[in-house]
Amino acid sequence: MLNRAVSFFIPVILVNLLILAGPISASALFQDDASLKTLMVYNFVTGEEAVKNKIIEVLKNKENAKKIIEVAQKLTPADSKKLNGNAYWFLARVAQELRENDAAVDFYSKFLVDAKNLGSGQKMAAGYGPLIQILFDTKKYKECEKLCSEFLDITLEDEAAFIPILRLKPVVFRRMVLCQSRLGEIDKAIERVEKLYKDQPDNWLNLELKARILREAGRIVDAEKAYQDLIVKIDSDKRLGKEEKEEFLEEIKYTLSNVYVELKKIDKAAEILKALVEKNPDNPTYHNDLGYIWADNDLNLDEAEKLIRKAIEIERDLRKKIKNLKPEFDKDNSAYLDSLAWVLYKKKNYVEAKKLLVEAIKDEEGQHIEILDHLGDIHNALGEKTEAAKVWKDAINSAGTTKREQDKKKEVEKKIEKNK
């Protein structure tokens, strides 16, 4: 079952912006004769709504948008100084939407120079937040940790200007601790969290962070206990409204189901997921995960296939409700395709399973060690030894730093050796 870490920073421009952009048309603002003068227009784009609308306009033509980013990156140091913070903020957000991560990091960094010169806590928070997130998402944990530490050291004499910094510090601290965990500094990370939890016993978010680190470190039994304690903490928190409490509990119980899977307590995991499916019949994730853990453990294969197909169907229906959805976003979830392929593999329908996974790995999120490992297994089952070895090597290269992915990496390495 593929888990995706919950992001602590909400991207400023979401996929909806691309959806709202509508039909692709040539941008009058930026044509092939790109120039510094054209880029300098963005110096005067200010205000959240104005920036949002301008980004929508630019993203209508992705080729032109990419050219904007390319030209901005090639500016000489002298010309770079002719762009102000507004321009770099705009460029960073466009680059982020295009998934041009290196460019986004560069532009956010330049935006922060302007923000620091102005002494604006609001702008500094707006720049550090997404910059830290990009570094974390691209697994540049050392750089991310350093930036988090830099942010946590910020002090401003102006109390009003310092408020946005102060509000973001707890979130940045959590991200820094997660970076330390992923860098292998587990004891250091847990020590920091436990101290924080001791100082703030009513803040169960610290217990959630500890549970997450324990799980990533492979201390699954300890993680199970921490998540169980967390459920009790949330349930007894009188500060939470009923709906808010149920939402938090649902999220933690879902995570606990994953922990039970790792502990091979499949019945307990299935029990949680069945309850979640019953309570949320239109949630594709719960359908998919229940189907996947049954398939992965050779249980209830027919029912597992129905659940996974239902997940794909629900998500397709959700996409149909989005107006003007661009073709590149109208595609099936790679994790769901992997789940369906895996249950078909278990049923020895290797040909159909292969078709699904070949489609899944076309997507960036499909380049996951578990999905690639499954495709390797299917190639191997079809007698395609060369293809299996190639995909398994790709799987190894895609492995993350968590204990689970490192353990999976070792499994795949053994398969390659055996396949020789």
HUBEL-V429657 format. One record per residue. N is the residue number from 0. RES is the residue in one letter. PHI is phi as a letter, one per 20 degrees, with the letter a starting at -180 (NA if undefined). NEAR is the number of other C-alpha atoms within 8 Angstrom. Layout:
n: [N,N]
res: [RES,RES]
phi: [PHI,PHI]
near: [NEAR,NEAR]
This chain:
n: [0,1,2,3,4,5,6,7,8,9,10,11,12,13,14,15,16,17,18,19,20,21,22,23,24,25,26,27,28,29,30,31,32,33,34,35,36,37,38,39,40,41,42,43,44,45,46,47,48,49,50,51,52,53,54,55,56,57,58,59,60,61,62,63,64,65,66,67,68,69,70,71,72,73,74,75,76,77,78,79,80,81,82,83,84,85,86,87,88,89,90,91,92,93,94,95,96,97,98,99,100,101,102,103,104,105,106,107,108,109,110,111,112,113,114,115,116,117,118,119,120,121,122,123,124,125,126,127,128,129,130,131,132,133,134,135,136,137,138,139,140,141,142,143,144,145,146,147,148,149,150,151,152,153,154,155,156,157,158,159,160,161,162,163,164,165,166,167,168,169,170,171,172,173,174,175,176,177,178,179,180,181,182,183,184,185,186,187,188,189,190,191,192,193,194,195,196,197,198,199,200,201,202,203,204,205,206,207,208,209,210,211,212,213,214,215,216,217,218,219,220,221,222,223,224,225,226,227,228,229,230,231,232,233,234,235,236,237,238,239,240,241,242,243,244,245,246,247,248,249,250,251,252,253,254,255,256,257,258,259,260,261,262,263,264,265,266,267,268,269,270,271,272,273,274,275,276,277,278,279,280,281,282,283,284,285,286,287,288,289,290,291,292,293,294,295,296,297,298,299,300,301,302,303,304,305,306,307,308,309,310,311,312,313,314,315,316,317,318,319,320,321,322,323,324,325,326,327,328,329,330,331,332,333,334,335,336,337,338,339,340,341,342,343,344,345,346,347,348,349,350,351,352,353,354,355,356,357,358,359,360,361,362,363,364,365,366,367,368,369,370,371,372,373,374,375,376,377,378,379,380,381,382,383,384,385,386,387,388,389,390,391,392,393,394,395,396,397,398,399,400,401,402,403,404,405,406,407,408,409,410,411,412,413,414,415,416,417,418,419]
res: [M,L,N,R,A,V,S,F,F,I,P,V,I,L,V,N,L,L,I,L,A,G,P,I,S,A,S,A,L,F,Q,D,D,A,S,L,K,T,L,M,V,Y,N,F,V,T,G,E,E,A,V,K,N,K,I,I,E,V,L,K,N,K,E,N,A,K,K,I,I,E,V,A,Q,K,L,T,P,A,D,S,K,K,L,N,G,N,A,Y,W,F,L,A,R,V,A,Q,E,L,R,E,N,D,A,A,V,D,F,Y,S,K,F,L,V,D,A,K,N,L,G,S,G,Q,K,M,A,A,G,Y,G,P,L,I,Q,I,L,F,D,T,K,K,Y,K,E,C,E,K,L,C,S,E,F,L,D,I,T,L,E,D,E,A,A,F,I,P,I,L,R,L,K,P,V,V,F,R,R,M,V,L,C,Q,S,R,L,G,E,I,D,K,A,I,E,R,V,E,K,L,Y,K,D,Q,P,D,N,W,L,N,L,E,L,K,A,R,I,L,R,E,A,G,R,I,V,D,A,E,K,A,Y,Q,D,L,I,V,K,I,D,S,D,K,R,L,G,K,E,E,K,E,E,F,L,E,E,I,K,Y,T,L,S,N,V,Y,V,E,L,K,K,I,D,K,A,A,E,I,L,K,A,L,V,E,K,N,P,D,N,P,T,Y,H,N,D,L,G,Y,I,W,A,D,N,D,L,N,L,D,E,A,E,K,L,I,R,K,A,I,E,I,E,R,D,L,R,K,K,I,K,N,L,K,P,E,F,D,K,D,N,S,A,Y,L,D,S,L,A,W,V,L,Y,K,K,K,N,Y,V,E,A,K,K,L,L,V,E,A,I,K,D,E,E,G,Q,H,I,E,I,L,D,H,L,G,D,I,H,N,A,L,G,E,K,T,E,A,A,K,V,W,K,D,A,I,N,S,A,G,T,T,K,R,E,Q,D,K,K,K,E,V,E,K,K,I,E,K,N,K]
phi: [NA,e,d,d,f,f,f,e,d,e,g,f,d,e,g,g,f,f,f,f,f,m,f,f,b,f,e,f,f,b,d,f,e,g,b,g,f,f,f,f,g,f,f,d,e,c,n,g,f,f,f,g,f,f,f,g,f,f,f,f,c,f,f,f,f,f,f,g,f,f,f,f,f,e,f,f,g,f,f,g,f,e,e,e,g,g,f,f,f,f,f,f,f,f,f,f,f,e,m,e,f,f,f,f,f,f,f,f,f,f,f,f,g,f,f,f,f,e,m,e,f,f,f,f,f,f,e,f,g,f,f,f,f,f,f,f,f,e,m,e,f,f,f,f,g,f,f,f,f,f,f,f,e,f,c,c,f,f,f,f,f,e,g,f,f,f,f,e,g,f,f,f,f,f,f,f,f,f,f,f,f,f,e,n,e,f,f,f,f,f,g,f,f,f,f,f,f,f,f,c,f,e,e,f,f,f,f,f,f,f,f,f,f,g,f,f,e,n,e,f,f,f,f,g,f,f,f,f,f,f,f,f,f,f,f,e,e,f,f,e,f,g,f,f,f,f,f,f,f,f,f,f,f,f,f,f,f,f,f,f,f,f,e,m,e,f,f,f,f,f,f,f,f,f,f,f,f,f,f,c,f,d,e,f,f,f,f,f,f,f,f,f,f,f,f,f,d,l,d,l,g,f,f,f,f,f,f,f,f,f,g,f,f,f,f,f,f,f,f,f,e,e,f,l,f,f,g,f,d,e,b,f,f,f,f,f,f,f,f,f,f,f,f,f,f,f,e,m,e,f,f,f,f,f,g,f,f,f,f,f,f,f,e,g,f,f,e,d,g,f,f,f,f,f,f,f,f,f,g,f,f,e,n,e,f,f,f,f,f,f,f,f,f,f,f,g,f,e,f,e,e,f,f,f,f,f,f,f,g,f,f,f,g,f,f,f,f,f,f,f]
near: [6,5,4,4,4,4,6,7,7,5,6,5,9,8,7,7,9,12,11,10,11,10,5,7,6,8,11,5,6,10,9,5,5,10,7,9,6,10,12,11,9,11,12,8,11,8,6,6,6,9,11,9,8,9,11,12,10,12,11,14,12,8,6,13,11,10,9,11,12,8,10,10,7,6,10,6,6,7,9,9,7,7,13,10,13,13,15,13,12,11,11,14,12,13,14,10,10,7,6,9,9,6,11,15,12,9,12,14,10,10,14,13,9,10,13,9,7,6,8,10,13,10,9,12,11,8,13,12,11,10,12,11,11,10,13,11,7,6,6,9,12,8,8,13,13,8,10,13,10,8,10,9,6,7,5,9,5,6,7,5,12,13,9,10,13,8,7,10,10,8,8,12,11,9,11,12,12,10,13,14,14,12,10,6,9,12,6,9,13,11,8,9,13,10,8,9,12,7,6,7,7,4,8,11,6,11,12,11,10,12,13,9,13,13,12,12,11,9,9,12,7,10,13,12,8,12,12,9,8,12,11,8,9,11,8,6,7,5,4,7,7,6,6,8,11,8,8,9,11,9,8,11,10,11,8,12,13,10,13,13,11,8,8,6,9,9,6,9,14,11,8,11,14,10,8,11,12,7,6,7,6,6,10,11,7,12,14,15,11,13,15,15,12,12,15,9,6,8,8,8,12,6,8,15,13,9,12,16,10,11,15,13,8,11,10,9,8,8,9,7,6,7,7,7,11,9,6,5,6,8,6,9,8,13,11,12,13,13,12,14,13,13,14,13,11,10,7,6,9,11,7,9,14,12,8,12,14,9,9,13,13,8,9,6,8,12,12,10,14,9,13,15,12,10,13,14,9,13,13,11,8,8,6,9,9,6,10,14,11,9,12,14,9,10,16,11,6,9,12,6,8,10,9,8,11,11,8,11,12,8,8,12,10,8,8,11,7,6,7,4]
